[in-house]
Amino acid sequence: MISDPSSKKPNLDPNLKNLGGLGFQLAGFNLLFFWLGYRLDENIDNRFPLFLVISVLLSVFASFWYLIKKLKK
């Protein structure tokens, strides 16, 4: 008899299940920091987007730190 392939569940590594939403978490975190820096610069009315640059750098470093922390588990 031919077995139904839809009845078999794939065996995924438990670590992959935990990391499934990591990309969305990092993207959301970066977008939040970009938006906050943009809004600060918009409200303070600087000629140079200082807060945007600072928030981008902070979000990138924090994202790498979070990614490394999660991957070491």
C-alpha positions as CSV (number, residue, x, y, z in Angstrom):
1,M,0.0,0.0,0.0
2,I,1.0,3.5,-0.6
3,S,1.3,5.7,2.5
4,D,-0.2,9.1,2.6
5,P,2.7,11.7,2.7
6,S,0.6,14.3,4.4
7,S,0.1,12.0,7.4
8,K,3.8,12.1,8.3
9,K,5.1,15.0,10.3
10,P,8.5,16.3,9.5
11,N,11.1,15.9,12.3
12,L,12.4,19.4,12.9
13,D,15.2,20.2,15.2
14,P,13.8,21.8,18.4
15,N,16.3,24.7,17.9
16,L,14.8,25.5,14.5
17,K,11.4,25.8,16.0
18,N,12.6,28.3,18.5
19,L,14.4,30.4,15.9
20,G,11.5,30.4,13.4
21,G,10.3,33.9,14.3
22,L,13.8,35.4,15.0
23,G,13.9,37.2,11.7
24,F,10.5,38.9,12.4
25,Q,11.7,39.8,15.9
26,L,14.9,41.4,14.6
27,A,13.1,43.2,11.8
28,G,10.5,44.6,14.2
29,F,13.2,45.7,16.6
30,N,15.2,47.5,13.9
31,L,12.1,49.2,12.5
32,L,11.1,50.4,15.9
33,F,14.5,52.0,16.5
34,F,14.6,53.5,13.1
35,W,11.1,55.0,13.6
36,L,12.1,56.4,17.1
37,G,15.2,58.0,15.7
38,Y,13.3,59.5,12.8
39,R,10.6,60.9,15.1
40,L,13.2,62.4,17.5
41,D,15.0,64.2,14.6
42,E,11.7,65.4,13.2
43,N,10.6,66.9,16.5
44,I,14.0,68.5,17.4
45,D,14.5,69.7,13.8
46,N,18.2,69.1,13.4
47,R,20.0,69.8,10.1
48,F,21.8,66.4,10.4
49,P,19.7,63.3,11.4
50,L,21.8,62.6,14.5
51,F,19.3,60.6,16.4
52,L,18.4,58.5,13.3
53,V,22.1,57.6,12.9
54,I,22.5,56.8,16.6
55,S,19.3,54.7,16.7
56,V,20.4,52.8,13.6
57,L,23.8,51.9,15.0
58,L,22.2,50.9,18.4
59,S,19.7,48.7,16.7
60,V,22.2,47.0,14.5
61,F,24.6,46.3,17.5
62,A,21.7,45.2,19.7
63,S,20.4,42.9,16.9
64,F,23.7,41.2,16.5
65,W,24.0,40.8,20.3
66,Y,20.5,39.3,20.5
67,L,21.2,37.0,17.5
68,I,24.5,35.7,18.9
69,K,22.8,35.2,22.3
70,K,20.0,33.2,20.8
71,L,22.2,31.1,18.6
72,K,24.5,30.0,21.4
73,K,21.6,28.3,23.2
